[in-house]
Amino acid sequence: MNLIDKIKEIKRIQEVRTNELIGAFNSPINESEIKKIENLIEEPLPLDFKELYLFANGQSNEGKGLLLGEQFIDSNEIIRQLEFSRTLIKPEVKAIDNPQKSQELIKKIVDFYLNKAPKHHFWGLTKNWYKIEFKCGVGSYGGPYIYAKENTPSKERKILEIEFKDYDSISGIIKELHKLEEKSYNWDELNFVVYSNGKYEIERSFYNFDNEISFTSFPENSIKKKYFHFKWIPIFSDYGGNYIGLDLDPDTNGKKGQIINFGRDEENMFVLADNISEFLDLISEEINKPNSVLLNSESHLHDILKELKNNSAQQVV
């Protein structure tokens, strides 16, 4: 049975056994969408992926997800996810290409917070605060915390109240600054310390999910321990930021083109099959069983598949 017949059969069996309508297959992917994906992954798409998507570019949203409730995603979602993965790539050598323009934008951010800070005492002699600490990124804000004196401990700092709608005046400035520095720095967050005399300090910082999260690979050293990777092409989605898809950059013990789980909540990643065809065989075999755990369990599909792979490995041992 070829790849297309396999996925059609998986759809048919589920509809027969569950009496639920599966979302219809979409029209085939077009050449421009293939090129967009290939540009993002920096290599030609595997033949099995192209075969699948030249049959159907995902499925309709009207009906149940093709993979036991998970959606067979279209190229728009694939591209969106790959673009996100590429934002996690940081330049090895970090630099500020246009310091003057960057400084202008940073000064606007600083001035916004200074204008929100308490003003001079009534007689205009001194300001009644020492410094303000805050963080900001594209669409995110932390703090701001105001310190009354130089020796004020963190536990005694106060929140500087700013209405959320007021941030609209700097959100575009932060986006512009990030865009300006994206290729040469690609920071995730700016950490500021602004002093009452108008001077300030700034640190460009990064989220490092790869080191902060304890990822595991099963089998060991088969999947690179990363949060997301632009070489991981999602095919099925649980609608919650978790995926099953192709791995084009496996770890030392893995195989290029293997099928893995990955995503927002996927700390424990498994090789589910060596390729798309084998993965569809696994699903077909399981849903054809009289008491199919895939059809009857209330657990998350990814957890069920991991357990199946664990059990299979133990039987081999």
Secondary structure in CASP SS format (residue, H / E / C, confidence):
PFRMAT SS
TARGET T0000
AUTHOR 0000-0000-0000
METHOD secondary structure of the structure
MODEL  1
M C 1.00
N C 1.00
L H 1.00
I H 1.00
D H 1.00
K H 1.00
I H 1.00
K H 1.00
E H 1.00
I H 1.00
K H 1.00
R H 1.00
I H 1.00
Q H 1.00
E H 1.00
V H 1.00
R H 1.00
T H 1.00
N C 1.00
E C 1.00
L C 1.00
I E 1.00
G C 1.00
A C 1.00
F E 1.00
N C 1.00
S C 1.00
P C 1.00
I C 1.00
N C 1.00
E H 1.00
S H 1.00
E H 1.00
I H 1.00
K H 1.00
K H 1.00
I H 1.00
E H 1.00
N H 1.00
L H 1.00
I H 1.00
E C 1.00
E C 1.00
P C 1.00
L C 1.00
P C 1.00
L H 1.00
D H 1.00
F H 1.00
K H 1.00
E H 1.00
L H 1.00
Y H 1.00
L H 1.00
F H 1.00
A C 1.00
N C 1.00
G C 1.00
Q E 1.00
S C 1.00
N C 1.00
E C 1.00
G C 1.00
K E 1.00
G C 1.00
L C 1.00
L E 1.00
L C 1.00
G C 1.00
E E 1.00
Q E 1.00
F E 1.00
I C 1.00
D C 1.00
S H 1.00
N H 1.00
E H 1.00
I H 1.00
I H 1.00
R H 1.00
Q H 1.00
L H 1.00
E H 1.00
F H 1.00
S H 1.00
R H 1.00
T H 1.00
L C 1.00
I C 1.00
K C 1.00
P C 1.00
E C 1.00
V C 1.00
K C 1.00
A C 1.00
I C 1.00
D C 1.00
N C 1.00
P H 1.00
Q H 1.00
K H 1.00
S H 1.00
Q H 1.00
E H 1.00
L H 1.00
I H 1.00
K H 1.00
K H 1.00
I H 1.00
V H 1.00
D H 1.00
F H 1.00
Y H 1.00
L H 1.00
N H 1.00
K H 1.00
A C 1.00
P C 1.00
K C 1.00
H E 1.00
H C 1.00
F C 1.00
W C 1.00
G C 1.00
L C 1.00
T C 1.00
K E 1.00
N C 1.00
W C 1.00
Y C 1.00
K E 1.00
I E 1.00
E E 1.00
F E 1.00
K E 1.00
C E 1.00
G E 1.00
V C 1.00
G C 1.00
S E 1.00
Y E 1.00
G E 1.00
G E 1.00
P E 1.00
Y E 1.00
I E 1.00
Y E 1.00
A C 1.00
K C 1.00
E C 1.00
N C 1.00
T C 1.00
P C 1.00
S H 1.00
K H 1.00
E H 1.00
R C 1.00
K E 1.00
I E 1.00
L C 1.00
E C 1.00
I C 1.00
E C 1.00
F H 1.00
K H 1.00
D H 1.00
Y H 1.00
D H 1.00
S H 1.00
I H 1.00
S H 1.00
G H 1.00
I H 1.00
I H 1.00
K H 1.00
E H 1.00
L H 1.00
H H 1.00
K H 1.00
L H 1.00
E H 1.00
E C 1.00
K C 1.00
S C 1.00
Y C 1.00
N C 1.00
W C 1.00
D C 1.00
E E 1.00
L E 1.00
N E 1.00
F E 1.00
V E 1.00
V E 1.00
Y E 1.00
S C 1.00
N C 1.00
G C 1.00
K C 1.00
Y E 1.00
E E 1.00
I E 1.00
E E 1.00
R E 1.00
S E 1.00
F C 1.00
Y C 1.00
N C 1.00
F H 1.00
D H 1.00
N H 1.00
E H 1.00
I C 1.00
S C 1.00
F C 1.00
T E 1.00
S E 1.00
F E 1.00
P C 1.00
E C 1.00
N C 1.00
S C 1.00
I C 1.00
K C 1.00
K C 1.00
K C 1.00
Y C 1.00
F C 1.00
H C 1.00
F C 1.00
K C 1.00
W E 1.00
I E 1.00
P E 1.00
I E 1.00
F E 1.00
S E 1.00
D C 1.00
Y C 1.00
G C 1.00
G C 1.00
N E 1.00
Y E 1.00
I E 1.00
G E 1.00
L E 1.00
D E 1.00
L C 1.00
D C 1.00
P C 1.00
D C 1.00
T C 1.00
N C 1.00
G C 1.00
K C 1.00
K C 1.00
G C 1.00
Q E 1.00
I E 1.00
I E 1.00
N E 1.00
F E 1.00
G E 1.00
R C 1.00
D C 1.00
E C 1.00
E C 1.00
N E 1.00
M E 1.00
F E 1.00
V E 1.00
L E 1.00
A E 1.00
D C 1.00
N C 1.00
I H 1.00
S H 1.00
E H 1.00
F H 1.00
L H 1.00
D H 1.00
L H 1.00
I H 1.00
S H 1.00
E H 1.00
E H 1.00
I H 1.00
N C 1.00
K C 1.00
P C 1.00
N C 1.00
S C 1.00
V H 1.00
L H 1.00
L H 1.00
N H 1.00
S C 1.00
E C 1.00
S C 1.00
H C 1.00
L H 1.00
H H 1.00
D H 1.00
I H 1.00
L H 1.00
K H 1.00
E H 1.00
L H 1.00
K H 1.00
N H 1.00
N H 1.00
S H 1.00
A H 1.00
Q H 1.00
Q H 1.00
V H 1.00
V C 1.00
END
